[in-house]
Amino acid sequence: MDVIKLIEYLEEIIDTSSKVPMTGKVMVDKKEVLDVIDKILNCLPAEFKKAQWVFEEKDRILSEAIRDAETLKKENVELLQKQIENHDITKKAKIRAGEIISSAQKDAKVMRLGARDYADEILSQLEKEVNDYSGKMLNSIKDEMEEFLVSINSDVSSTSNMIRENIKELRNMKK
């Protein structure tokens, strides 16, 4: 169950809870509300699992880039060996081999750096999104719980005042 559905469920619990007459307040099952909040907190690590997947994907991309560079290098070496077989082009082949190896190394380096930069960008963006989302979610839950506690405190205070007034009234009736 994802976090949004859990929050909607929490809202449904509050909407369908028994109403306290003349107060505009509701009574909720503390265990049920705390259970939903616990589930919300347990769902948050799923977002961190997504970040781990992106991190692992970065390693896969880097490995693939290295593998591609090695394949390209191998293909270039095979081409060079065929050219060396013809004695009259041996010098040209040696020169070309150096160029191909240099080019392959440059290409591999460019691919490695590009893959690293891409993975870094994706991870940075995901980290920012996870931090933003996590912060917003925790602040929202904190604000709602604070409002809920203020509401309960107000209800208890109001009820206590009413009881005190009733006791005072009863004592005055005895006199």
N, C-alpha and C positions, 0 to 999 in steps of 0.2 A: 504494500500500500504506500503510495507516495505522500509526501509531506502535505501537499495541497489538499488531498482527499482527507487526510487526518484532521487538518484544520477545519475543513468543511464539516466533518463529523463532530468536532468539538462545538462548532457553531450550532449544529443541529441539536446536540445535547442541551445546550443552553436554551434554544428556542422551544424545545419540547418539555422542558423541566416544569415541575409544579410551581405555580406562582404563589408568592406570599401576598395575601390580600392587602389592598390599600397601600402598597409600598412600591409597586413597579419592579419588585425584585423577584428572583427565582431561587429555588433550592435545587442544588445539583448534587449528584452522587460524587463525593470527593474521590473515592477509589476509582470510579470510571473516568473522571476528568484527569486524575494523575496518571492513570493507565494510558490515556490518549497522548498526554504530554510525553510520557516515557517512550511511546512508539515514535513520536515525532523526533525525539532526540536520537533514537536508534536508526531512523531513516537518514539522518544527516551523513553518517559515514559512507553511504552509497555515493554521495557526491565526491567524496575523497577517493573512492574506488575508480571513478571516472578519471580523476586526475592521474592516478597510478597507471591506468590503461594508456593515457596519452604519453606518459613518460616512457612506458615500455614500447609504445609505437615509435617513439623517437629512436630508440635503440634499433628497432627493426629497420627503420628507414636508413639509418647510418650503416647497418650491416649490409643492406641491399645495395647501397651506393658503393661500398667497398667491393662487394662481390661483382658488381657491374664493371667497376674499374679493373678488377683483376681479369675478368673475362675479356674486356677490351684489350688489355695488355697482352693476354695470351694469344688472342687472334692476331694482333700486330706482330708478335714474335713468330708465329707460324708463317705469316706472310714474308717476313724477313728471311726465314730459313729457306723458303722456296726460291727467293731471289738470289741467295748466296750460292745455291746449287749451280747457277750460271756464273762461271768464273769471270767473265768480262764485266759483270756489274757488281762485283764484290765490294769495291770501294764505295760505290753509290749506296749499296745495301747497308754498309756499316753507318754511313752518314744518316741514311733514312731511319735506321733502327734507333739511333740516338734521338732523332726528332720525334719518332713515334712514342718512344718510352717517355720522353719529356712531356709530350702532349698528353699521353695517358695519365701521367702523374699530375699534370696541371688539371686535367679533366676530373680526375679522382678527387683532387683537393677541392676543386670548385664544387663538385657534387657533395663531398663531405661537409664543406662549410655551408652550402645551401641547405642541406638536410638538417644540420645542426641549428642554423638560424631559424628555419621553418619550425622545427620541433620546439626551440626556445620560445618563439613567438606564440605558438599554440599553447604551450605550458604556461607562459606568463598570462595569456588571456584567460585560460581556464582557471588559473590560481586567482586572478582578480575576480572572475565571475563567482567562483566558489566562496571567496572571502566576502564579496558583496552580498551574495545570497544568504550565506550563513549569518552575517551580521544583521541583515534585515530580518531574517527569520527569528533570531534570538531576541532582537529588540522588540519585534512584534509580540512574541510570546511574553516577554518581560512586561511590556506595557499592558497587555491584556490581563496578566496575572496581578499587576499592581492595581489596575482598575477594579478587578474582581475583589481583591483584598480590601481596598478602600470602601467598596460597596458593602461588603460583609461587615466591616468595622462600623460603618455608618448604621447599618441595620441593627447590629447588636447594641450600639449606643442608643439608638432611637427606642429600641425595645426596653432597654434598661431604664431609660428616662420615664417611659410610660409606666413601667412597673413601680418605680419610685413614687410617681404621682399617684398611682392607685393605692399604694400603701399609705401614703400621706393622707389621702382622702378617707381611707378606712379608719385611720387613727383619729382623724377629726370627727368622724361619725360617732365614735365611742364616747366622746366627751359630752 
